[in-house]
């Protein structure tokens, strides 16, 4: 049986630590370029309509565009 997760209050340090560790491991793995190419192929390939639909759905629930996106 799965262990019940302790409530850590505002933010989950355990999950954040696990995410940061996995992200760092992936970045150092040398697979970033390969995964970027696969993502580009998905965007340019037959998955494009599904990805566009998912993006529209996500944006429809957003409060607005992040100002950092348009900053240069």
Backbone atoms as SQL, in Angstrom:
CREATE TABLE atoms (id INTEGER PRIMARY KEY, chain TEXT, resi INTEGER, resn TEXT, atom TEXT, x REAL, y REAL, z REAL);
INSERT INTO atoms VALUES
  (1, 'A', 1, 'UNK', 'N', 0.849, -1.180, 0.000),
  (2, 'A', 1, 'UNK', 'CA', 0.000, 0.000, 0.000),
  (3, 'A', 1, 'UNK', 'C', 0.893, 1.241, 0.000),
  (4, 'A', 2, 'UNK', 'N', 0.492, 2.232, -0.743),
  (5, 'A', 2, 'UNK', 'CA', 1.280, 3.466, -0.853),
  (6, 'A', 2, 'UNK', 'C', 1.267, 4.227, 0.470),
  (7, 'A', 3, 'UNK', 'N', 2.405, 4.823, 0.766),
  (8, 'A', 3, 'UNK', 'CA', 2.522, 5.616, 1.989),
  (9, 'A', 3, 'UNK', 'C', 1.796, 6.937, 1.788),
  (10, 'A', 4, 'UNK', 'N', 1.028, 7.349, 2.777),
  (11, 'A', 4, 'UNK', 'CA', 0.316, 8.617, 2.692),
  (12, 'A', 4, 'UNK', 'C', 1.314, 9.758, 2.758),
  (13, 'A', 5, 'UNK', 'N', 1.192, 10.684, 1.821),
  (14, 'A', 5, 'UNK', 'CA', 2.117, 11.820, 1.762),
  (15, 'A', 5, 'UNK', 'C', 1.767, 12.845, 2.842),
  (16, 'A', 6, 'UNK', 'N', 2.781, 13.304, 3.511),
  (17, 'A', 6, 'UNK', 'CA', 2.617, 14.320, 4.557),
  (18, 'A', 6, 'UNK', 'C', 2.319, 15.667, 3.888),
  (19, 'A', 7, 'UNK', 'N', 1.371, 16.408, 4.453),
  (20, 'A', 7, 'UNK', 'CA', 1.066, 17.741, 3.957),
  (21, 'A', 7, 'UNK', 'C', 2.202, 18.671, 4.349),
  (22, 'A', 8, 'UNK', 'N', 2.826, 19.277, 3.349),
  (23, 'A', 8, 'UNK', 'CA', 3.969, 20.140, 3.615),
  (24, 'A', 8, 'UNK', 'C', 3.603, 21.619, 3.630),
  (25, 'A', 9, 'UNK', 'N', 2.333, 21.915, 3.656),
  (26, 'A', 9, 'UNK', 'CA', 1.917, 23.310, 3.697),
  (27, 'A', 9, 'UNK', 'C', 2.063, 23.982, 2.345),
  (28, 'A', 10, 'UNK', 'N', 2.401, 25.254, 2.358),
  (29, 'A', 10, 'UNK', 'CA', 2.527, 26.043, 1.125),
  (30, 'A', 10, 'UNK', 'C', 3.718, 25.530, 0.323),
  (31, 'A', 11, 'UNK', 'N', 3.455, 24.937, -0.807),
  (32, 'A', 11, 'UNK', 'CA', 4.525, 24.371, -1.629),
  (33, 'A', 11, 'UNK', 'C', 4.885, 22.983, -1.136),
  (34, 'A', 12, 'UNK', 'N', 5.403, 22.177, -2.014),
  (35, 'A', 12, 'UNK', 'CA', 5.769, 20.818, -1.658),
  (36, 'A', 12, 'UNK', 'C', 7.263, 20.669, -1.899),
  (37, 'A', 13, 'UNK', 'N', 8.038, 20.800, -0.851),
  (38, 'A', 13, 'UNK', 'CA', 9.509, 20.770, -0.984),
  (39, 'A', 13, 'UNK', 'C', 10.001, 19.429, -1.486),
  (40, 'A', 14, 'UNK', 'N', 9.357, 18.358, -1.058),
  (41, 'A', 14, 'UNK', 'CA', 9.778, 17.022, -1.478),
  (42, 'A', 14, 'UNK', 'C', 9.601, 16.864, -2.984),
  (43, 'A', 15, 'UNK', 'N', 8.445, 17.259, -3.498),
  (44, 'A', 15, 'UNK', 'CA', 8.194, 17.164, -4.935),
  (45, 'A', 15, 'UNK', 'C', 9.103, 18.111, -5.710),
  (46, 'A', 16, 'UNK', 'N', 9.327, 19.296, -5.195),
  (47, 'A', 16, 'UNK', 'CA', 10.203, 20.261, -5.864),
  (48, 'A', 16, 'UNK', 'C', 11.629, 19.721, -5.937),
  (49, 'A', 17, 'UNK', 'N', 12.089, 19.113, -4.874),
  (50, 'A', 17, 'UNK', 'CA', 13.441, 18.543, -4.852),
  (51, 'A', 17, 'UNK', 'C', 13.552, 17.400, -5.865),
  (52, 'A', 18, 'UNK', 'N', 12.542, 16.538, -5.922),
  (53, 'A', 18, 'UNK', 'CA', 12.550, 15.421, -6.872),
  (54, 'A', 18, 'UNK', 'C', 12.541, 15.938, -8.312),
  (55, 'A', 19, 'UNK', 'N', 11.726, 16.953, -8.579),
  (56, 'A', 19, 'UNK', 'CA', 11.668, 17.541, -9.920),
  (57, 'A', 19, 'UNK', 'C', 13.013, 18.164, -10.294),
  (58, 'A', 20, 'UNK', 'N', 13.595, 18.934, -9.388),
  (59, 'A', 20, 'UNK', 'CA', 14.873, 19.592, -9.662),
  (60, 'A', 20, 'UNK', 'C', 15.972, 18.569, -9.930),
  (61, 'A', 21, 'UNK', 'N', 15.992, 17.500, -9.151),
  (62, 'A', 21, 'UNK', 'CA', 16.994, 16.450, -9.337),
  (63, 'A', 21, 'UNK', 'C', 16.827, 15.778, -10.701),
  (64, 'A', 22, 'UNK', 'N', 15.594, 15.430, -11.054),
  (65, 'A', 22, 'UNK', 'CA', 15.334, 14.782, -12.337),
  (66, 'A', 22, 'UNK', 'C', 15.651, 15.720, -13.497),
  (67, 'A', 23, 'UNK', 'N', 15.322, 17.004, -13.366),
  (68, 'A', 23, 'UNK', 'CA', 15.604, 17.978, -14.424),
  (69, 'A', 23, 'UNK', 'C', 17.100, 18.129, -14.643),
  (70, 'A', 24, 'UNK', 'N', 17.844, 18.204, -13.557),
  (71, 'A', 24, 'UNK', 'CA', 19.295, 18.343, -13.659),
  (72, 'A', 24, 'UNK', 'C', 19.912, 17.092, -14.291),
  (73, 'A', 25, 'UNK', 'N', 19.427, 15.928, -13.887),
  (74, 'A', 25, 'UNK', 'CA', 19.930, 14.666, -14.448),
  (75, 'A', 25, 'UNK', 'C', 19.662, 14.611, -15.955),
  (76, 'A', 26, 'UNK', 'N', 18.456, 15.014, -16.375),
  (77, 'A', 26, 'UNK', 'CA', 18.119, 15.015, -17.798),
  (78, 'A', 26, 'UNK', 'C', 18.996, 16.004, -18.562),
  (79, 'A', 27, 'UNK', 'N', 19.185, 17.187, -18.021),
  (80, 'A', 27, 'UNK', 'CA', 19.998, 18.202, -18.690),
  (81, 'A', 27, 'UNK', 'C', 21.430, 17.720, -18.897),
  (82, 'A', 28, 'UNK', 'N', 21.947, 16.976, -17.940),
  (83, 'A', 28, 'UNK', 'CA', 23.316, 16.472, -18.032),
  (84, 'A', 28, 'UNK', 'C', 23.431, 15.186, -18.848),
  (85, 'A', 29, 'UNK', 'N', 22.293, 14.588, -19.208),
  (86, 'A', 29, 'UNK', 'CA', 22.300, 13.292, -19.891),
  (87, 'A', 29, 'UNK', 'C', 22.719, 13.375, -21.348),
  (88, 'A', 30, 'UNK', 'N', 22.651, 14.571, -21.941),
  (89, 'A', 30, 'UNK', 'CA', 22.981, 14.702, -23.354),
  (90, 'A', 30, 'UNK', 'C', 21.815, 14.386, -24.271),
  (91, 'A', 31, 'UNK', 'N', 20.625, 14.162, -23.725),
  (92, 'A', 31, 'UNK', 'CA', 19.454, 13.810, -24.533),
  (93, 'A', 31, 'UNK', 'C', 18.565, 15.006, -24.863),
  (94, 'A', 32, 'UNK', 'N', 18.969, 16.184, -24.447),
  (95, 'A', 32, 'UNK', 'CA', 18.130, 17.366, -24.649),
  (96, 'A', 32, 'UNK', 'C', 17.920, 17.639, -26.139),
  (97, 'A', 33, 'UNK', 'N', 18.990, 17.615, -26.917),
  (98, 'A', 33, 'UNK', 'CA', 18.880, 17.872, -28.353),
  (99, 'A', 33, 'UNK', 'C', 17.983, 16.868, -29.052),
  (100, 'A', 34, 'UNK', 'N', 18.139, 15.600, -28.691),
  (101, 'A', 34, 'UNK', 'CA', 17.313, 14.539, -29.276),
  (102, 'A', 34, 'UNK', 'C', 15.830, 14.783, -28.983),
  (103, 'A', 35, 'UNK', 'N', 15.518, 15.108, -27.739),
  (104, 'A', 35, 'UNK', 'CA', 14.126, 15.353, -27.361),
  (105, 'A', 35, 'UNK', 'C', 13.574, 16.622, -28.014),
  (106, 'A', 36, 'UNK', 'N', 14.432, 17.626, -28.190),
  (107, 'A', 36, 'UNK', 'CA', 13.997, 18.855, -28.867),
  (108, 'A', 36, 'UNK', 'C', 13.647, 18.555, -30.324),
  (109, 'A', 37, 'UNK', 'N', 14.458, 17.728, -30.976),
  (110, 'A', 37, 'UNK', 'CA', 14.157, 17.340, -32.363),
  (111, 'A', 37, 'UNK', 'C', 12.840, 16.560, -32.445),
  (112, 'A', 38, 'UNK', 'N', 12.626, 15.663, -31.497),
  (113, 'A', 38, 'UNK', 'CA', 11.372, 14.895, -31.485),
  (114, 'A', 38, 'UNK', 'C', 10.171, 15.820, -31.284),
  (115, 'A', 39, 'UNK', 'N', 10.327, 16.796, -30.424),
  (116, 'A', 39, 'UNK', 'CA', 9.235, 17.752, -30.188),
  (117, 'A', 39, 'UNK', 'C', 8.956, 18.564, -31.445),
  (118, 'A', 40, 'UNK', 'N', 10.012, 19.001, -32.121),
  (119, 'A', 40, 'UNK', 'CA', 9.833, 19.780, -33.349),
  (120, 'A', 40, 'UNK', 'C', 9.138, 18.948, -34.420),
  (121, 'A', 41, 'UNK', 'N', 9.500, 17.667, -34.516),
  (122, 'A', 41, 'UNK', 'CA', 8.853, 16.779, -35.485),
  (123, 'A', 41, 'UNK', 'C', 7.371, 16.617, -35.168),
  (124, 'A', 42, 'UNK', 'N', 7.030, 16.557, -33.887),
  (125, 'A', 42, 'UNK', 'CA', 5.625, 16.439, -33.489),
  (126, 'A', 42, 'UNK', 'C', 4.855, 17.694, -33.879),
  (127, 'A', 43, 'UNK', 'N', 5.473, 18.850, -33.658),
  (128, 'A', 43, 'UNK', 'CA', 4.818, 20.124, -33.971),
  (129, 'A', 43, 'UNK', 'C', 4.638, 20.277, -35.482),
  (130, 'A', 44, 'UNK', 'N', 5.605, 19.806, -36.247),
  (131, 'A', 44, 'UNK', 'CA', 5.549, 19.933, -37.704),
  (132, 'A', 44, 'UNK', 'C', 4.844, 18.762, -38.377),
  (133, 'A', 45, 'UNK', 'N', 4.557, 17.700, -37.643),
  (134, 'A', 45, 'UNK', 'CA', 4.026, 16.481, -38.243),
  (135, 'A', 45, 'UNK', 'C', 2.539, 16.294, -38.029),
  (136, 'A', 46, 'UNK', 'N', 2.123, 15.036, -38.075),
  (137, 'A', 46, 'UNK', 'CA', 0.690, 14.710, -37.989),
  (138, 'A', 46, 'UNK', 'C', 0.058, 15.011, -36.633),
  (139, 'A', 47, 'UNK', 'N', 0.856, 15.241, -35.610),
  (140, 'A', 47, 'UNK', 'CA', 0.306, 15.567, -34.290),
  (141, 'A', 47, 'UNK', 'C', -0.058, 17.046, -34.161),
  (142, 'A', 48, 'UNK', 'N', 0.278, 17.841, -35.143),
  (143, 'A', 48, 'UNK', 'CA', 0.061, 19.288, -35.079),
  (144, 'A', 48, 'UNK', 'C', -1.379, 19.667, -34.706),
  (145, 'A', 49, 'UNK', 'N', -2.399, 19.099, -35.362),
  (146, 'A', 49, 'UNK', 'CA', -3.776, 19.494, -34.990),
  (147, 'A', 49, 'UNK', 'C', -4.104, 19.201, -33.518),
  (148, 'A', 50, 'UNK', 'N', -3.652, 18.065, -33.021),
  (149, 'A', 50, 'UNK', 'CA', -3.909, 17.736, -31.612),
  (150, 'A', 50, 'UNK', 'C', -3.174, 18.687, -30.681),
  (151, 'A', 51, 'UNK', 'N', -1.935, 19.006, -31.027),
  (152, 'A', 51, 'UNK', 'CA', -1.155, 19.929, -30.195),
  (153, 'A', 51, 'UNK', 'C', -1.743, 21.335, -30.230),
  (154, 'A', 52, 'UNK', 'N', -2.187, 21.768, -31.400),
  (155, 'A', 52, 'UNK', 'CA', -2.822, 23.093, -31.512),
  (156, 'A', 52, 'UNK', 'C', -4.100, 23.150, -30.683),
  (157, 'A', 53, 'UNK', 'N', -4.895, 22.076, -30.746),
  (158, 'A', 53, 'UNK', 'CA', -6.145, 22.021, -29.977),
  (159, 'A', 53, 'UNK', 'C', -5.836, 22.064, -28.477),
  (160, 'A', 54, 'UNK', 'N', -4.828, 21.325, -28.041),
  (161, 'A', 54, 'UNK', 'CA', -4.443, 21.326, -26.626),
  (162, 'A', 54, 'UNK', 'C', -3.970, 22.716, -26.198),
  (163, 'A', 55, 'UNK', 'N', -3.218, 23.389, -27.072),
  (164, 'A', 55, 'UNK', 'CA', -2.749, 24.740, -26.746),
  (165, 'A', 55, 'UNK', 'C', -3.928, 25.705, -26.610),
  (166, 'A', 56, 'UNK', 'N', -4.883, 25.631, -27.535),
  (167, 'A', 56, 'UNK', 'CA', -6.067, 26.507, -27.451),
  (168, 'A', 56, 'UNK', 'C', -6.850, 26.245, -26.166),
  (169, 'A', 57, 'UNK', 'N', -7.000, 24.970, -25.824),
  (170, 'A', 57, 'UNK', 'CA', -7.728, 24.623, -24.602),
  (171, 'A', 57, 'UNK', 'C', -7.017, 25.194, -23.380),
  (172, 'A', 58, 'UNK', 'N', -5.717, 25.052, -23.326),
  (173, 'A', 58, 'UNK', 'CA', -4.957, 25.593, -22.203),
  (174, 'A', 58, 'UNK', 'C', -5.065, 27.097, -22.113),
  (175, 'A', 59, 'UNK', 'N', -4.949, 27.756, -23.261),
  (176, 'A', 59, 'UNK', 'CA', -5.041, 29.224, -23.264),
  (177, 'A', 59, 'UNK', 'C', -6.442, 29.708, -22.907),
  (178, 'A', 60, 'UNK', 'N', -7.461, 28.920, -23.234),
  (179, 'A', 60, 'UNK', 'CA', -8.834, 29.344, -22.937),
  (180, 'A', 60, 'UNK', 'C', -9.077, 29.403, -21.433),
  (181, 'A', 61, 'UNK', 'N', -8.296, 28.671, -20.670),
  (182, 'A', 61, 'UNK', 'CA', -8.465, 28.656, -19.218),
  (183, 'A', 61, 'UNK', 'C', -7.517, 29.626, -18.514),
  (184, 'A', 62, 'UNK', 'N', -6.635, 30.241, -19.272),
  (185, 'A', 62, 'UNK', 'CA', -5.650, 31.152, -18.696),
  (186, 'A', 62, 'UNK', 'C', -6.258, 32.532, -18.468),
  (187, 'A', 63, 'UNK', 'N', -5.687, 33.253, -17.559),
  (188, 'A', 63, 'UNK', 'CA', -6.154, 34.616, -17.282),
  (189, 'A', 63, 'UNK', 'C', -5.577, 35.611, -18.271),
  (190, 'A', 64, 'UNK', 'N', -4.573, 35.219, -18.992),
  (191, 'A', 64, 'UNK', 'CA', -3.932, 36.105, -19.949),
  (192, 'A', 64, 'UNK', 'C', -2.518, 35.640, -20.214),
  (193, 'A', 65, 'UNK', 'N', -1.907, 36.263, -21.189),
  (194, 'A', 65, 'UNK', 'CA', -0.536, 35.904, -21.550),
  (195, 'A', 65, 'UNK', 'C', 0.432, 36.382, -20.477),
  (196, 'A', 66, 'UNK', 'N', 1.413, 35.569, -20.197),
  (197, 'A', 66, 'UNK', 'CA', 2.452, 35.924, -19.241),
  (198, 'A', 66, 'UNK', 'C', 3.252, 37.082, -19.820),
  (199, 'A', 67, 'UNK', 'N', 3.382, 38.194, -19.113),
  (200, 'A', 67, 'UNK', 'CA', 4.124, 39.344, -19.636),
  (201, 'A', 67, 'UNK', 'C', 5.580, 39.003, -19.975),
  (202, 'A', 68, 'UNK', 'N', 6.130, 37.990, -19.326),
  (203, 'A', 68, 'UNK', 'CA', 7.524, 37.606, -19.601),
  (204, 'A', 68, 'UNK', 'C', 7.675, 37.023, -20.997),
  (205, 'A', 69, 'UNK', 'N', 6.590, 36.547, -21.598),
  (206, 'A', 69, 'UNK', 'CA', 6.663, 35.954, -22.929),
  (207, 'A', 69, 'UNK', 'C', 7.007, 37.006, -23.956),
  (208, 'A', 70, 'UNK', 'N', 6.477, 38.212, -23.833),
  (209, 'A', 70, 'UNK', 'CA', 6.712, 39.251, -24.831),
  (210, 'A', 70, 'UNK', 'C', 7.935, 40.103, -24.531),
  (211, 'A', 71, 'UNK', 'N', 8.516, 39.923, -23.345),
  (212, 'A', 71, 'UNK', 'CA', 9.733, 40.665, -22.991),
  (213, 'A', 71, 'UNK', 'C', 10.901, 40.170, -23.797),
  (214, 'A', 72, 'UNK', 'N', 11.792, 41.065, -24.159),
  (215, 'A', 72, 'UNK', 'CA', 12.971, 40.652, -24.921),
  (216, 'A', 72, 'UNK', 'C', 14.225, 40.942, -24.185);
